[in-house]
Amino acid sequence: MRTRLNGWDEGPGPADTARAGTFDLEVDPGALRLLATESRVLADQLTRVVLPALQGDGEETGTALESEVALRSVLSAWRDRLGDVAEECVRLDEGFTAAAGGFAETEARARAEIQRATPDWAAELLTGDGGR
C-alpha cells in the first residue's frame, strides 16, 4: 500500500480543472513517533517497576493454606498478563517507529514525483492551501 499527497494520482486536481477523485490518508509521522515513545515508556515502567514489585517477599508461611495458594495463583496470572502487555508495548513501539519512517519516506518520494511530473500543479499543491 502506498500513500499519496492530496490531489495526486486520483485526487482532486488544481482549482481550474474538473479532475476529481479520492482524498489521501493524512498520516503524521510525528504522531506515530509519539505513540512509539509512549509505548516504550509503558513497557519500561512495567518491566522495571510493576513486575518486580509483584515478585512478593518470597516468605512462605509453612502451611499451604487454600487462600494463600489461590492468592499466589492470581499473582502469577497477573505477572504473566502484565509481562504480555510489556511485550506488546515493545512490539507497538517498533511498529509505530517503522510506520513513521515509512510514511515520511513515501511522502518525500510523492512530493518529488509530483514536482517532476507536474511542476505548475506542484507549486499550487505543495504550498498554500494544498501543502502540508
DSSP file (Angstrom, degrees, kcal/mol; ACC not computed):
  #  RESIDUE AA STRUCTURE BP1 BP2  ACC     N-H-->O    O-->H-N    N-H-->O    O-->H-N    TCO  KAPPA ALPHA  PHI   PSI    X-CA   Y-CA   Z-CA
    1    1 A M              0   0    0      0, 0.0     2,-0.4     0, 0.0     0, 0.0   0.000 360.0 360.0 360.0 134.4    0.0    0.0    0.0
    2    2 A R        -     0   0    0    104,-0.0     2,-0.2     2,-0.0   101,-0.1  -0.919 360.0-138.1-122.6 152.6    1.4    3.4   -0.8
    3    3 A T        -     0   0    0     -2,-0.4     2,-0.3    21,-0.1    23,-0.1  -0.574  16.4-162.1 -99.7 168.1    0.2    6.8    0.3
    4    4 A R        -     0   0    0     -2,-0.2    21,-0.1    21,-0.2     3,-0.1  -0.986  26.1 -99.5-146.2 155.4   -0.1    9.9   -1.9
    5    5 A L    >   -     0   0    0     -2,-0.3     3,-2.3     1,-0.1     6,-0.2  -0.387  59.2 -81.8 -67.0 152.6   -0.4   13.6   -1.3
    6    6 A N  T 3  S+     0   0    0      1,-0.3    -1,-0.1   124,-0.2    17,-0.1  -0.349 119.8  20.0 -53.6 131.2   -3.9   15.0   -1.6
    7    7 A G  T 3  S+     0   0    0     15,-0.4     2,-0.3     1,-0.3    -1,-0.3   0.312  96.4 114.9  92.6 -10.1   -4.6   15.5   -5.2
    8    8 A W  S X  S-     0   0    0     -3,-2.3     3,-0.6     2,-0.1    -1,-0.3  -0.681  79.9  -1.4 -95.8 153.0   -2.0   13.2   -6.6
    9    9 A D  T 3  S-     0   0    0     -2,-0.3     2,-0.4     1,-0.2    -5,-0.0  -0.527 146.1  -7.4  56.1-136.1   -3.0   10.0   -8.5
   10   10 A E  T 3  S+     0   0    0     -2,-0.2    12,-0.5    13,-0.1    -1,-0.2   0.173 109.3 115.8 -77.3  18.3   -6.8   10.1   -8.5
   11   11 A G  S <  S-     0   0    0     -3,-0.6    12,-0.1    -2,-0.4    11,-0.1  -0.188  79.5 -65.5 -82.0 178.5   -7.2   13.0   -6.1
   12   12 A P        -     0   0    0      0, 0.0     8,-0.2     0, 0.0    -1,-0.2  -0.362  55.8-136.5 -65.4 142.1   -8.7   16.4   -6.8
   13   13 A G        -     0   0    0      6,-1.9    -5,-0.1     1,-0.2     8,-0.1  -0.090  40.7 -51.9 -86.6-172.0   -6.8   18.4   -9.4
   14   14 A P    >   -     0   0    0      0, 0.0     3,-2.0     0, 0.0    -1,-0.2  -0.142  63.4 -98.4 -58.3 161.5   -5.9   22.1   -9.4
   15   15 A A  T 3  S+     0   0    0      1,-0.3    -2,-0.1    -3,-0.1     0, 0.0   0.776 120.9  55.3 -56.4 -30.5   -8.7   24.6   -8.9
   16   16 A D  T 3  S+     0   0    0      2,-0.0     2,-0.3     0, 0.0    -1,-0.3   0.273  97.9  76.2 -91.6  13.3   -9.1   25.3  -12.6
   17   17 A T  S <  S-     0   0    0     -3,-2.0    -4,-0.1     2,-0.1     0, 0.0  -0.818  72.3-136.0-120.6 163.0   -9.7   21.6  -13.6
   18   18 A A        +     0   0    0     -2,-0.3     2,-0.1    -6,-0.1    -3,-0.1   0.338  61.5 129.5 -95.6   6.2  -12.6   19.2  -13.3
   19   19 A R        +     0   0    0     -5,-0.2    -6,-1.9    -7,-0.0     2,-0.3  -0.392  31.3 168.6 -65.7 132.6  -10.4   16.3  -12.2
   20   20 A A        +     0   0    0     -8,-0.2     2,-0.2    -2,-0.1    -9,-0.1  -0.981   8.4 130.9-144.3 156.1  -11.7   14.7   -9.0
   21   21 A G        -     0   0    0     -2,-0.3   -10,-0.3    -8,-0.1     2,-0.2  -0.805  54.9 -33.6-170.1-148.6  -11.0   11.5   -7.1
   22   22 A T        -     0   0    0    -12,-0.5   -15,-0.4    -2,-0.2     2,-0.2  -0.595  55.4-115.9 -94.6 156.1  -10.4   10.3   -3.6
   23   23 A F        -     0   0    0     -2,-0.2     2,-0.1   -12,-0.1   -17,-0.1  -0.525  32.7-104.0 -87.1 158.2   -8.5   12.1   -0.9
   24   24 A D        -     0   0    0     -2,-0.2     2,-0.7     1,-0.1    -1,-0.1  -0.405  29.1-109.6 -77.7 152.0   -5.2   11.0    0.6
   25   25 A L        -     0   0    0    -21,-0.1     2,-0.7    -2,-0.1   -21,-0.2  -0.774  35.4-140.6 -78.7 117.0   -4.9    9.4    4.0
   26   26 A E        -     0   0    0     -2,-0.7     2,-0.5   -23,-0.1   -21,-0.0  -0.742  24.7-178.8 -88.4 118.1   -3.1   12.1    6.0
   27   27 A V        -     0   0    0     -2,-0.7     3,-0.1    76,-0.1    -2,-0.0  -0.963  18.4-151.7-120.4 130.7   -0.5   10.5    8.3
   28   28 A D    >>  -     0   0    0     -2,-0.5     4,-1.7     1,-0.2     3,-0.7  -0.880   1.2-163.3-102.8 106.1    1.6   12.5   10.7
   29   29 A P  H 3> S+     0   0    0      0, 0.0     4,-2.4     0, 0.0     5,-0.2   0.830  91.1  60.2 -57.6 -31.0    4.9   10.7   11.3
   30   30 A G  H 3> S+     0   0    0      2,-0.2     4,-2.0     1,-0.2     5,-0.1   0.892 103.5  49.5 -63.2 -39.2    5.5   12.8   14.4
   31   31 A A  H <> S+     0   0    0     -3,-0.7     4,-2.3     2,-0.2    -1,-0.2   0.888 110.4  50.7 -66.6 -38.5    2.3   11.4   15.9
   32   32 A L  H  X S+     0   0    0     -4,-1.7     4,-2.2     2,-0.2    -2,-0.2   0.903 109.8  50.0 -65.0 -40.1    3.4    7.9   15.2
   33   33 A R  H  X S+     0   0    0     -4,-2.4     4,-2.4     2,-0.2    -2,-0.2   0.880 109.1  52.3 -65.6 -36.5    6.8    8.6   16.8
   34   34 A L  H  X S+     0   0    0     -4,-2.0     4,-2.5     2,-0.2    -2,-0.2   0.913 109.1  49.3 -64.7 -42.4    5.0   10.0   19.9
   35   35 A L  H  X S+     0   0    0     -4,-2.3     4,-2.3     1,-0.2    -2,-0.2   0.895 110.2  52.0 -61.7 -39.2    2.9    6.8   20.1
   36   36 A A  H  X S+     0   0    0     -4,-2.2     4,-2.4     2,-0.2    -2,-0.2   0.925 109.9  48.4 -62.3 -44.5    6.1    4.7   19.8
   37   37 A T  H  X S+     0   0    0     -4,-2.4     4,-2.5     1,-0.2    -2,-0.2   0.923 111.5  49.0 -62.7 -44.7    7.7    6.7   22.6
   38   38 A E  H  X S+     0   0    0     -4,-2.5     4,-2.3     1,-0.2    -1,-0.2   0.890 111.0  50.6 -63.9 -38.5    4.7    6.3   24.9
   39   39 A S  H  X S+     0   0    0     -4,-2.3     4,-2.4     2,-0.2    -1,-0.2   0.916 110.9  48.9 -63.8 -42.4    4.6    2.5   24.2
   40   40 A R  H  X S+     0   0    0     -4,-2.4     4,-2.5     2,-0.2    -2,-0.2   0.902 110.3  50.8 -64.6 -41.3    8.3    2.3   25.1
   41   41 A V  H  X S+     0   0    0     -4,-2.5     4,-2.5     2,-0.2    -2,-0.2   0.917 110.7  49.1 -63.0 -43.3    7.8    4.2   28.3
   42   42 A L  H  X S+     0   0    0     -4,-2.3     4,-2.4     2,-0.2    -2,-0.2   0.922 111.1  49.5 -62.4 -43.9    4.9    2.0   29.3
   43   43 A A  H  X S+     0   0    0     -4,-2.4     4,-2.5     1,-0.2     5,-0.2   0.918 111.5  49.4 -61.0 -43.3    6.9   -1.2   28.6
   44   44 A D  H  X S+     0   0    0     -4,-2.5     4,-2.5     1,-0.2     5,-0.4   0.914 110.7  49.7 -62.4 -43.3    9.8    0.2   30.6
   45   45 A Q  H  X>S+     0   0    0     -4,-2.5     4,-2.2     1,-0.2     5,-1.9   0.908 112.3  48.3 -62.8 -41.5    7.6    1.0   33.6
   46   46 A L  I  <>S+     0   0    0     -4,-2.4     5,-2.9     3,-0.2    -2,-0.2   0.933 117.8  39.4 -64.3 -45.2    6.1   -2.4   33.5
   47   47 A T  I  <5S+     0   0    0     -4,-2.5    -2,-0.2    -5,-0.2    -1,-0.2   0.794 125.1  35.6 -79.2 -27.0    9.4   -4.2   33.4
   48   48 A R  I  <5S+     0   0    0     -4,-2.5    -3,-0.2    -5,-0.2    -2,-0.2   0.777 134.0  12.1 -96.2 -28.9   11.3   -2.0   35.8
   49   49 A V  I  X5S+     0   0    0     -4,-2.2     4,-1.4    -5,-0.4    -3,-0.2   0.806 124.7  40.2-115.8 -57.0    8.7   -1.1   38.4
   50   50 A V  I  ><S+     0   0    0     -5,-1.9     4,-1.1     2,-0.2     3,-0.2   0.962 115.1  45.1 -69.4 -54.6    5.5   -3.0   38.3
   51   51 A L  H >4<S+     0   0    0     -5,-2.9     3,-0.7     1,-0.2     4,-0.2   0.901 112.9  50.3 -62.1 -42.4    6.6   -6.6   37.6
   52   52 A P  H >4 S+     0   0    0      0, 0.0     3,-1.3     0, 0.0    -1,-0.2   0.873 107.4  56.0 -62.0 -32.8    9.5   -6.5   40.1
   53   53 A A  H >< S+     0   0    0     -4,-1.4     3,-0.6     1,-0.3    -2,-0.2   0.759 102.4  56.9 -68.9 -22.7    7.0   -5.2   42.7
   54   54 A L  T << S+     0   0    0     -4,-1.1    -1,-0.3    -3,-0.7    -3,-0.1   0.401  79.2  91.6 -88.1   4.0    4.8   -8.3   42.1
   55   55 A Q  T <  S-     0   0    0     -3,-1.3     3,-0.3    -4,-0.2    -1,-0.2   0.748  84.0-144.4 -69.6 -22.0    7.6  -10.7   42.9
   56   56 A G    <   -     0   0    0     -3,-0.6    -1,-0.1    -4,-0.2    -2,-0.0  -0.049  28.8 -76.3  79.2 171.5    6.5  -10.8   46.5
   57   57 A D        -     0   0    0      2,-0.1    -1,-0.2    -3,-0.1     3,-0.1   0.501  54.3-127.3 -87.3  -3.8    8.7  -11.1   49.5
   58   58 A G        +     0   0    0     -3,-0.3     2,-0.5     1,-0.2    -2,-0.1   0.522  60.8 143.1  73.7   3.5    9.3  -14.8   49.0
   59   59 A E        -     0   0    0      2,-0.0     2,-0.3     3,-0.0    -1,-0.2  -0.670  35.2-159.0 -84.3 122.3    8.2  -15.6   52.5
   60   60 A E        -     0   0    0     -2,-0.5     4,-0.1    -3,-0.1    -1,-0.0  -0.746  16.5-143.6 -98.6 148.0    6.3  -18.8   52.9
   61   61 A T        -     0   0    0     -2,-0.3    -1,-0.1     2,-0.3     3,-0.1   0.670  35.9-125.2 -82.9 -17.2    4.0  -19.4   55.9
   62   62 A G  S    S+     0   0    0      1,-0.2     2,-0.5     3,-0.0    -1,-0.0   0.175  86.3  87.1  92.2 -20.2    4.9  -23.0   56.0
   63   63 A T  S    S-     0   0    0      2,-0.0     2,-2.1     0, 0.0    -2,-0.3  -0.954  78.3-133.3-114.8 133.5    1.3  -24.0   55.8
   64   64 A A        -     0   0    0     -2,-0.5     2,-0.1    -3,-0.1    -4,-0.0  -0.519  31.5-173.6 -85.4  75.4   -0.4  -24.4   52.5
   65   65 A L     >  -     0   0    0     -2,-2.1     4,-2.2     1,-0.1     5,-0.2  -0.433  29.4-128.3 -67.6 143.4   -3.5  -22.5   53.2
   66   66 A E  H  > S+     0   0    0      1,-0.2     4,-2.2     2,-0.2     5,-0.2   0.889 109.1  51.5 -60.7 -40.0   -6.0  -22.7   50.4
   67   67 A S  H  > S+     0   0    0      1,-0.2     4,-2.4     2,-0.2    -1,-0.2   0.873 108.5  51.7 -67.3 -36.2   -6.4  -18.9   50.4
   68   68 A E  H  > S+     0   0    0      2,-0.2     4,-2.4     1,-0.2    -1,-0.2   0.908 109.8  49.0 -67.1 -41.3   -2.6  -18.4   50.1
   69   69 A V  H  X S+     0   0    0     -4,-2.2     4,-2.0     2,-0.2    -2,-0.2   0.910 111.9  49.3 -63.0 -42.3   -2.4  -20.8   47.2
   70   70 A A  H  X S+     0   0    0     -4,-2.2     4,-2.2     2,-0.2    -2,-0.2   0.914 111.1  49.5 -64.6 -42.5   -5.3  -19.0   45.5
   71   71 A L  H  X S+     0   0    0     -4,-2.4     4,-2.6     1,-0.2    -2,-0.2   0.903 110.4  49.8 -64.7 -41.0   -3.6  -15.6   46.0
   72   72 A R  H  X S+     0   0    0     -4,-2.4     4,-2.4     2,-0.2    -1,-0.2   0.871 109.7  52.3 -64.9 -35.5   -0.3  -16.9   44.6
   73   73 A S  H  X S+     0   0    0     -4,-2.0     4,-2.1     2,-0.2    -2,-0.2   0.914 111.0  46.5 -65.6 -42.6   -2.1  -18.2   41.6
   74   74 A V  H  X S+     0   0    0     -4,-2.2     4,-2.4     2,-0.2    -2,-0.2   0.919 112.3  50.7 -64.8 -44.0   -3.8  -14.9   41.0
   75   75 A L  H  X S+     0   0    0     -4,-2.6     4,-2.4     1,-0.2    -2,-0.2   0.909 110.4  49.3 -60.7 -43.0   -0.5  -13.1   41.5
   76   76 A S  H  X S+     0   0    0     -4,-2.4     4,-2.3     2,-0.2    -1,-0.2   0.900 109.9  51.3 -63.2 -41.3    1.2  -15.4   39.0
   77   77 A A  H  X S+     0   0    0     -4,-2.1     4,-2.4     1,-0.2    -2,-0.2   0.901 110.6  48.7 -63.9 -40.5   -1.5  -14.8   36.4
   78   78 A W  H  X S+     0   0    0     -4,-2.4     4,-2.9     2,-0.2     5,-0.3   0.894 109.0  53.0 -67.4 -39.1   -1.2  -11.1   36.8
   79   79 A R  H  X S+     0   0    0     -4,-2.4     4,-2.2     2,-0.2    -2,-0.2   0.939 111.2  47.2 -58.2 -46.3    2.6  -11.3   36.4
   80   80 A D  H  X S+     0   0    0     -4,-2.3     4,-2.1     2,-0.2    -2,-0.2   0.923 113.8  47.2 -61.4 -45.6    2.0  -13.3   33.1
   81   81 A R  H  X S+     0   0    0     -4,-2.4     4,-2.2     1,-0.2    -2,-0.2   0.928 113.4  46.6 -64.5 -45.7   -0.6  -10.8   31.8
   82   82 A L  H  X S+     0   0    0     -4,-2.9     4,-2.3     1,-0.2    -1,-0.2   0.841 109.8  54.9 -68.0 -32.1    1.5   -7.7   32.6
   83   83 A G  H  X S+     0   0    0     -4,-2.2     4,-2.2    -5,-0.3    -1,-0.2   0.907 108.1  49.5 -63.2 -41.1    4.5   -9.4   31.0
   84   84 A D  H  X S+     0   0    0     -4,-2.1     4,-2.3     2,-0.2    -2,-0.2   0.891 109.5  51.8 -63.7 -39.6    2.5   -9.9   27.9
   85   85 A V  H  X S+     0   0    0     -4,-2.2     4,-2.4     2,-0.2    -2,-0.2   0.920 108.6  50.7 -62.8 -43.4    1.4   -6.3   28.0
   86   86 A A  H  X S+     0   0    0     -4,-2.3     4,-1.9     1,-0.2    -2,-0.2   0.911 110.6  49.2 -61.0 -42.7    5.0   -5.2   28.2
   87   87 A E  H  X S+     0   0    0     -4,-2.2     4,-2.1     1,-0.2    -1,-0.2   0.898 110.6  50.5 -63.4 -40.3    6.0   -7.3   25.2
   88   88 A E  H  X S+     0   0    0     -4,-2.3     4,-2.7     1,-0.2    -2,-0.2   0.883 107.0  54.5 -65.7 -37.9    3.1   -5.9   23.2
   89   89 A C  H  X S+     0   0    0     -4,-2.4     4,-2.5     2,-0.2    -1,-0.2   0.902 108.2  49.3 -62.2 -40.5    4.2   -2.4   24.1
   90   90 A V  H  X S+     0   0    0     -4,-1.9     4,-2.2     2,-0.2    -2,-0.2   0.917 111.1  49.9 -64.0 -42.8    7.7   -3.1   22.7
   91   91 A R  H  X S+     0   0    0     -4,-2.1     4,-2.4     1,-0.2    -2,-0.2   0.909 111.3  48.9 -62.1 -42.2    6.1   -4.5   19.6
   92   92 A L  H  X S+     0   0    0     -4,-2.7     4,-3.3     2,-0.2     5,-0.3   0.904 108.3  54.1 -64.4 -41.5    3.9   -1.4   19.2
   93   93 A D  H  X S+     0   0    0     -4,-2.5     4,-2.3     1,-0.2    -2,-0.2   0.945 111.7  44.6 -55.3 -49.9    7.0    0.8   19.7
   94   94 A E  H  X S+     0   0    0     -4,-2.2     4,-2.2     1,-0.2    -1,-0.2   0.902 115.5  47.9 -63.4 -41.6    8.8   -1.0   16.9
   95   95 A G  H  X S+     0   0    0     -4,-2.4     4,-2.6     2,-0.2    -2,-0.2   0.927 112.8  46.2 -66.6 -46.5    5.8   -0.9   14.6
   96   96 A F  H  X S+     0   0    0     -4,-3.3     4,-2.5     2,-0.2    -1,-0.2   0.898 113.0  50.8 -63.8 -39.8    5.0    2.8   15.1
   97   97 A T  H  X S+     0   0    0     -4,-2.3     4,-2.0    -5,-0.3    -1,-0.2   0.928 112.6  45.9 -63.8 -44.5    8.6    3.7   14.6
   98   98 A A  H  X S+     0   0    0     -4,-2.2     4,-2.5    -5,-0.2    -2,-0.2   0.910 113.0  50.0 -64.2 -42.6    8.8    1.7   11.4
   99   99 A A  H  X S+     0   0    0     -4,-2.6     4,-2.9     2,-0.2     5,-0.3   0.904 108.4  52.7 -63.9 -41.6    5.5    3.2   10.1
  100  100 A A  H  X S+     0   0    0     -4,-2.5     4,-2.1     1,-0.2    -1,-0.2   0.928 112.2  45.2 -60.4 -45.1    6.6    6.8   10.9
  101  101 A G  H  X S+     0   0    0     -4,-2.0     4,-2.2     2,-0.2    -1,-0.2   0.902 113.4  50.6 -64.4 -41.0    9.8    6.2    8.9
  102  102 A G  H  X S+     0   0    0     -4,-2.5     4,-2.4     2,-0.2    -2,-0.2   0.914 111.8  45.9 -64.3 -44.3    7.9    4.6    6.1
  103  103 A F  H  X S+     0   0    0     -4,-2.9     4,-2.6     2,-0.2    -1,-0.2   0.893 111.6  52.1 -67.1 -38.9    5.3    7.3    5.8
  104  104 A A  H  X S+     0   0    0     -4,-2.1     4,-2.0    -5,-0.3    -1,-0.2   0.919 112.4  45.6 -63.2 -42.4    7.9   10.0    5.9
  105  105 A E  H  X S+     0   0    0     -4,-2.2     4,-2.3     2,-0.2    -2,-0.2   0.910 113.6  49.1 -66.3 -42.4    9.9    8.4    3.1
  106  106 A T  H  X S+     0   0    0     -4,-2.4     4,-2.7     1,-0.2    -2,-0.2   0.906 110.0  51.6 -64.1 -41.6    6.8    7.8    1.0
  107  107 A E  H  X S+     0   0    0     -4,-2.6     4,-2.4     2,-0.2    -1,-0.2   0.912 110.0  48.9 -61.6 -43.4    5.7   11.4    1.4
  108  108 A A  H  X S+     0   0    0     -4,-2.0     4,-2.2     2,-0.2    -1,-0.2   0.910 112.5  48.0 -64.4 -41.9    9.1   12.7    0.3
  109  109 A R  H  X S+     0   0    0     -4,-2.3     4,-2.5     2,-0.2    -2,-0.2   0.905 111.4  50.5 -64.6 -41.0    9.0   10.4   -2.8
  110  110 A A  H  X S+     0   0    0     -4,-2.7     4,-2.6     2,-0.2    -2,-0.2   0.912 109.7  50.4 -64.4 -42.3    5.5   11.5   -3.6
  111  111 A R  H  X S+     0   0    0     -4,-2.4     4,-2.6     1,-0.2    -1,-0.2   0.933 112.0  47.4 -60.0 -45.6    6.5   15.2   -3.4
  112  112 A A  H  X S+     0   0    0     -4,-2.2     4,-2.1     1,-0.2    -2,-0.2   0.899 112.2  50.1 -64.0 -39.9    9.4   14.6   -5.7
  113  113 A E  H  X S+     0   0    0     -4,-2.5     4,-2.7     2,-0.2     5,-0.3   0.906 111.4  48.4 -65.1 -42.0    7.3   12.7   -8.1
  114  114 A I  H  X S+     0   0    0     -4,-2.6     4,-2.7     1,-0.2     8,-0.3   0.934 112.2  48.5 -63.2 -46.4    4.6   15.5   -8.2
  115  115 A Q  H  < S+     0   0    0     -4,-2.6    -1,-0.2     1,-0.2    -2,-0.2   0.866 115.3  44.9 -64.1 -35.5    7.3   18.1   -8.7
  116  116 A R  H  < S+     0   0    0     -4,-2.1    -1,-0.2    -5,-0.2    -2,-0.2   0.908 119.5  39.7 -73.3 -42.6    8.9   16.2  -11.5
  117  117 A A  H  < S+     0   0    0     -4,-2.7    -2,-0.2     1,-0.2    -3,-0.2   0.887 133.9  12.8 -79.0 -40.3    5.6   15.2  -13.3
  118  118 A T     X  +     0   0    0     -4,-2.7     4,-2.9    -5,-0.3    -1,-0.2  -0.637  63.8 174.4-139.8  77.8    3.6   18.5  -13.0
  119  119 A P  H  > S+     0   0    0      0, 0.0     4,-1.8     0, 0.0    -1,-0.1   0.857  81.9  49.3 -57.2 -39.8    5.8   21.4  -11.8
  120  120 A D  H  > S+     0   0    0      1,-0.2     4,-1.2     2,-0.2     5,-0.1   0.928 115.5  43.0 -66.8 -43.3    3.0   24.0  -12.2
  121  121 A W  H  > S+     0   0    0      1,-0.2     4,-3.1     2,-0.2     5,-0.2   0.875 109.3  59.1 -68.0 -37.1    0.5   21.9  -10.2
  122  122 A A  H  X S+     0   0    0     -4,-2.9     4,-3.1    -8,-0.3     5,-0.2   0.890 100.7  55.1 -60.0 -40.2    3.1   21.0   -7.7
  123  123 A A  H  X S+     0   0    0     -4,-1.8     4,-0.5     1,-0.2    -1,-0.2   0.907 114.2  40.8 -60.6 -40.7    3.7   24.7   -6.8
  124  124 A E  H  < S+     0   0    0     -4,-1.2     6,-0.7     2,-0.2     3,-0.3   0.913 119.6  44.6 -71.0 -43.6   -0.1   25.0   -6.1
  125  125 A L  H  < S+     0   0    0     -4,-3.1    -2,-0.2     1,-0.2    -3,-0.2   0.887 115.0  44.3 -71.1 -41.2   -0.4   21.7   -4.3
  126  126 A L  H  < S+     0   0    0     -4,-3.1     2,-0.3    -5,-0.2     6,-0.3   0.484 114.9  47.4 -89.8  -2.2    2.7   21.8   -2.1
  127  127 A T  S >< S+     0   0    0     -4,-0.5     3,-1.1    -3,-0.3     4,-0.3  -0.878 105.3   4.8-128.9 164.6    2.3   25.4   -1.0
  128  128 A G  G >  S-     0   0    0     -2,-0.3     3,-0.7     1,-0.2    -4,-0.0  -0.369 128.2  -8.3  67.4-137.7   -0.6   27.4    0.4
  129  129 A D  G 3  S+     0   0    0      1,-0.2    -1,-0.2    -2,-0.1    -4,-0.1   0.773 137.2  51.2 -67.6 -27.8   -3.9   25.5    1.0
  130  130 A G  G <  S+     0   0    0     -3,-1.1    -1,-0.2    -6,-0.7    -2,-0.2   0.654  93.8  90.0 -86.3 -15.3   -2.7   22.3   -0.7
  131  131 A G    <         0   0    0     -3,-0.7    -4,-0.1    -4,-0.3    -5,-0.1  -0.257 360.0 360.0 -82.0 167.9    0.6   21.9    1.2
  132  132 A R              0   0    0     -6,-0.3    -1,-0.1    -2,-0.0    -5,-0.1   0.355 360.0 360.0-112.0 360.0    1.3   20.1    4.5
